[in-house]
Structures are given as structure tokens and as C-alpha cells.
């Protein structure tokens, strides 16, 4: 059954949240997809450890945090059926929308997780179990007093990096300039990670860190589809930055 209410594990959490729970109004199509497919493809974030090998039939698994309405997730799943995607979000209509898209394209390599991704990572995922991490257009929390709520910061990396296997790909993207700067700084400071584009894509704002290195942005990979959200940001003049790092 879809977890319409927060699980007990989430109720026990007393920390700064990186998200705002959003239920929202669902369409009939989204609600129908939830009713029809959640038992097969859904995962409740309740603190119970997951067996990713069993869940994905032995496929390598990438964790995607925050998939919105699921267009990117569905497209990337269809383009790479040999990669499992564990897609976590708190937006109920988005779960329904993604399940509907997966039914349309016939993808079998996605599982949806409903709830707090921090609990999922900390309590449910084994060490060195992930082949990748995707964080696309996470909430930028633009007000300075809210920057502590941003997902990509050192405390988050302390938690997620042990769950990444050697060679795992970390891919972040944002259209919020200051958040891109923070992401680049935080990721580049970790010795466990190697920037795949240390020279940048020509748009890097960052100056030499004093040790001869300049954290760089990556060109947008062709395999990351443009979403409606991203197109809207580009139309407003936003600059989208991608960051690609590899776990040593």
C-alpha cells in the first residue's frame, strides 16, 4: 500500500529537513497508476534494510534523489535498461506520474521510494551498494537562512559516500548559480571523489583553490534529457550547471 502518511521512522526524525513534504492534487491517471503499480514497483522508506540485488535482479543500481514528475527518470531508464534506478521523492503526484510513464515505456528497471532519502541512505542501503548517485535540480533553498537545508553539503556526503561502490558516478545538476558553486566546492573537497571535468566547461566561476586545482563544471551530458522544468529555467535566462565526479 502506498504510504500516504509518514512512516514511524520518519516521525522519529528530529533534524533539519532538506525538503518540504508535498502531497498535492493528483490527476485520475496518476492516482490510477499508484493504485495499479505501487505494490509491484514501490518501496516505503521505513528503515527496513533493502536487498538491492533481489530488488533489481542483479542490476547495478543508481540512486536518484528528487525526480519531480519523472520525465528524466523514465527517459534514462528506457535508454539504459541495464542500469537499475532507485528513485526517491516525497511528491505523491510525481510518484503517480512516474509510474504511468514507466507503464507506457515498459521499463522494468526502476523502483520508487516514497519518503525521506536520508533515512533510505542511512538505514536501508548497504555500504558500497550503489553504482551511482543523481541529484538533479534539488530545492536550492535560496534564502541565506535556509542554506543549511540544502541537500548537497558535507554532512550528506559523509552519509552517502560509503554507500557508493568504487567507480560510482556522482552527477549533480542545478540552475541555481549559488547552489552550483556550493556543490562544486563540497564535491571537490572530498578526496574520495575525482572531478571528471577539472578544467570545466568554460563557464566556471571558481578561482584557483590555492593548491593548483580549479573545480570545474561538466558539459551537459547528452544522456541527461532536458525536462520541462529545465527548459523553463533556460527560457528565464538561468544557466544550468552539471557536475560529474567518480568515486575512487
C-alpha positions as CSV (number, residue, x, y, z in Angstrom):
1,X,0.0,0.0,0.0
2,X,1.3,3.5,-0.8
3,X,2.5,5.3,2.3
4,X,0.2,8.3,2.2
5,X,1.3,9.2,5.8
6,X,4.8,9.5,7.1
7,X,6.2,6.2,8.4
8,X,7.2,5.7,12.0
9,X,10.8,6.0,11.0
10,X,10.2,9.4,9.5
11,X,8.2,10.6,12.6
12,X,11.2,9.8,14.7
13,X,13.5,12.1,12.8
14,X,14.3,15.4,14.6
15,X,16.7,17.1,12.3
16,X,16.8,19.9,9.7
17,X,14.9,18.7,6.7
18,X,16.2,19.3,3.1
19,X,12.6,19.1,1.7
20,X,9.1,20.1,2.3
21,X,6.6,17.2,2.1
22,X,4.3,17.8,-0.8
23,X,1.2,15.7,-1.4
24,X,-0.6,17.9,-3.9
25,X,-3.6,17.2,-6.1
26,X,-3.3,14.1,-8.2
27,X,-4.9,13.5,-11.6
28,X,-7.0,10.4,-12.2
29,X,-4.2,9.0,-14.3
30,X,-1.7,9.5,-11.5
31,X,-4.0,8.1,-8.8
32,X,-4.8,5.1,-11.0
33,X,-1.1,4.4,-11.6
34,X,-0.4,4.4,-7.9
35,X,-3.2,2.0,-7.2
36,X,-2.2,-0.3,-10.0
37,X,1.6,-0.3,-9.8
38,X,2.8,0.7,-6.3
39,X,2.7,-2.8,-4.8
40,X,5.0,-4.0,-7.6
41,X,7.4,-1.1,-8.0
42,X,7.2,0.9,-4.8
43,X,9.3,0.9,-1.7
44,X,8.3,2.5,1.6
45,X,11.1,4.4,3.4
46,X,10.5,2.8,6.8
47,X,14.1,2.0,7.9
48,X,14.0,-1.7,6.8
49,X,17.3,-2.7,5.1
50,X,16.9,-3.3,1.4
51,X,18.4,-6.2,-0.6
52,X,19.2,-4.3,-3.9
53,X,20.4,-7.5,-5.6
54,X,17.0,-9.1,-5.1
55,X,15.1,-5.8,-5.7
56,X,16.7,-5.2,-9.1
57,X,17.5,-8.7,-10.2
58,X,21.3,-8.2,-10.0
59,X,21.4,-4.9,-12.0
60,X,23.8,-2.2,-10.8
61,X,21.8,0.5,-9.1
62,X,21.9,4.3,-9.2
63,X,20.1,6.3,-6.6
64,X,18.2,9.3,-7.9
65,X,17.0,11.8,-5.2
66,X,14.2,14.1,-6.2
67,X,12.7,13.1,-9.6
68,X,9.9,15.6,-9.8
69,X,7.3,14.4,-12.3
70,X,9.6,11.6,-13.5
71,X,10.3,12.6,-17.2
72,X,14.0,12.4,-16.8
73,X,13.9,9.2,-14.8
74,X,11.7,7.4,-17.3
75,X,13.7,8.5,-20.3
76,X,17.0,7.5,-18.7
77,X,15.6,4.1,-17.6
78,X,14.4,3.4,-21.1
79,X,17.7,4.4,-22.7
80,X,19.7,2.2,-20.3
81,X,17.8,-0.9,-19.2
82,X,21.0,-2.4,-17.8
83,X,21.1,0.1,-15.0
84,X,18.6,-0.1,-12.1
85,X,17.3,3.2,-10.8
86,X,16.1,3.6,-7.2
87,X,14.2,6.9,-7.5
88,X,13.3,8.7,-4.2
89,X,11.0,11.6,-3.7
90,X,8.3,12.9,-1.4
91,X,5.9,14.2,-4.0
92,X,2.9,11.9,-4.3
93,X,1.7,13.2,-7.7
94,X,5.2,12.7,-9.0
95,X,5.1,9.0,-7.9
96,X,1.9,8.5,-9.8
97,X,3.2,10.4,-12.9
98,X,6.5,8.3,-13.0
99,X,4.6,5.0,-12.6
100,X,2.4,6.0,-15.5
101,X,5.4,6.8,-17.7
102,X,7.1,3.5,-16.8
103,X,3.9,1.6,-17.8
104,X,3.9,3.5,-21.1
105,X,7.5,2.7,-22.0
106,X,7.6,-0.8,-20.5
107,X,10.7,-0.2,-18.3
108,X,11.3,-2.8,-15.6
109,X,14.5,-1.3,-14.1
110,X,13.0,1.4,-11.8
111,X,11.8,1.2,-8.2
112,X,10.2,4.2,-6.5
113,X,10.9,5.1,-2.9
114,X,8.4,7.4,-1.0
115,X,9.8,9.5,1.8
116,X,13.0,10.9,3.3
117,X,16.0,9.9,1.3
118,X,18.3,10.4,4.3
119,X,16.6,7.6,6.1
120,X,16.8,5.5,2.9
121,X,20.5,6.0,2.6
122,X,21.4,5.8,6.3
123,X,19.2,2.9,7.4
124,X,18.3,0.9,4.3
125,X,21.2,0.8,1.9
126,X,24.3,-1.4,2.4
127,X,27.8,0.1,2.1
128,X,29.3,0.0,-1.4
129,X,25.9,-1.0,-2.9
130,X,25.4,1.9,-5.3
131,X,26.8,2.3,-8.8
132,X,25.8,6.0,-9.0
133,X,24.1,9.0,-7.4
134,X,21.9,11.5,-9.2
135,X,20.7,14.8,-7.8
136,X,19.0,16.9,-10.5
137,X,17.6,20.3,-9.7
138,X,17.2,19.8,-5.9
139,X,15.5,22.5,-3.9
140,X,18.1,25.4,-3.9
141,X,16.7,26.9,-0.7
142,X,17.7,30.4,-2.0
143,X,17.4,32.4,1.2
144,X,20.7,32.5,3.2
145,X,19.0,31.5,6.4
146,X,17.8,28.3,4.6
147,X,21.1,27.2,3.1
148,X,21.5,24.7,5.9
149,X,18.6,22.9,4.4
150,X,20.3,22.2,1.1
151,X,20.9,18.5,0.3
152,X,24.4,18.6,-1.1
153,X,26.7,19.5,1.7
154,X,29.4,17.8,3.7
155,X,27.1,16.0,6.2
156,X,25.2,14.4,3.3
157,X,28.4,13.3,1.6
158,X,29.6,11.7,4.9
159,X,26.4,9.6,4.8
160,X,26.2,8.7,1.1
161,X,29.8,8.2,0.0
162,X,30.3,5.0,2.0
163,X,27.2,3.6,0.1
164,X,28.9,4.2,-3.3
165,X,31.0,1.5,-4.8
166,X,34.4,2.3,-6.3
167,X,33.8,3.7,-9.7
168,X,30.4,5.0,-8.9
169,X,29.3,8.1,-10.8
170,X,28.1,11.2,-8.9
171,X,26.0,13.5,-11.1
172,X,24.5,16.8,-9.9
173,X,22.8,19.4,-11.9
174,X,21.2,22.8,-10.9
175,X,20.1,26.0,-12.5
176,X,20.7,28.0,-9.3
177,X,24.2,29.6,-9.6
178,X,25.0,29.8,-5.9
179,X,24.0,26.2,-5.3
180,X,26.2,25.1,-8.2
181,X,29.1,26.9,-6.5
182,X,28.4,25.1,-3.2
183,X,28.0,21.8,-5.0
184,X,31.3,22.2,-6.8
185,X,33.1,23.3,-3.6
186,X,31.8,20.5,-1.5
187,X,32.3,17.7,-4.0
188,X,35.8,18.9,-4.9
189,X,36.9,18.9,-1.3
190,X,36.3,15.2,-0.9
191,X,39.4,13.0,-1.5
192,X,37.1,10.1,-2.3
193,X,35.9,11.8,-5.4
194,X,37.6,12.7,-8.7
195,X,36.2,15.5,-10.9
196,X,35.8,14.2,-14.4
197,X,36.0,17.7,-15.8
198,X,38.6,19.5,-13.7
199,X,39.1,22.1,-16.4
200,X,35.5,23.0,-16.5
201,X,33.2,23.7,-19.5
202,X,34.3,27.3,-20.0
203,X,31.6,28.6,-17.6
204,X,33.3,28.0,-14.3
205,X,33.2,30.9,-11.9
206,X,35.6,29.3,-9.5
207,X,39.1,30.6,-8.8
208,X,42.2,28.6,-8.1
209,X,41.8,27.0,-4.7
210,X,45.4,27.7,-3.8
211,X,46.6,24.2,-4.5
212,X,46.6,24.5,-8.2
213,X,43.2,22.9,-8.8
214,X,40.1,24.6,-10.1
215,X,36.8,22.7,-9.6
216,X,35.1,22.6,-13.0
217,X,31.6,22.1,-14.3
218,X,30.9,19.5,-16.9
219,X,29.3,20.0,-20.3
220,X,25.7,18.8,-20.1
221,X,25.8,15.0,-20.9
222,X,23.7,14.1,-23.9
223,X,22.2,11.2,-21.8
224,X,20.7,13.6,-19.3
225,X,17.4,14.7,-21.0
226,X,16.1,18.2,-20.9
227,X,13.0,18.5,-18.7
228,X,10.1,20.9,-18.8
229,X,11.4,22.4,-15.6
230,X,14.9,22.9,-17.1
231,X,13.6,24.4,-20.3
232,X,11.5,26.9,-18.3
233,X,14.6,27.9,-16.4
234,X,16.7,28.3,-19.6
235,X,13.9,30.5,-21.0
236,X,14.3,32.7,-18.0
237,X,18.0,33.1,-18.6
238,X,19.1,30.6,-15.9
239,X,22.4,28.8,-16.5
240,X,22.3,25.1,-15.9
241,X,25.5,23.5,-14.4
242,X,26.3,19.8,-14.4
243,X,28.9,18.3,-12.1
244,X,30.3,14.8,-12.8
245,X,32.5,13.1,-10.2
246,X,33.8,9.5,-9.9
247,X,34.2,7.6,-6.6
248,X,37.8,6.3,-6.2
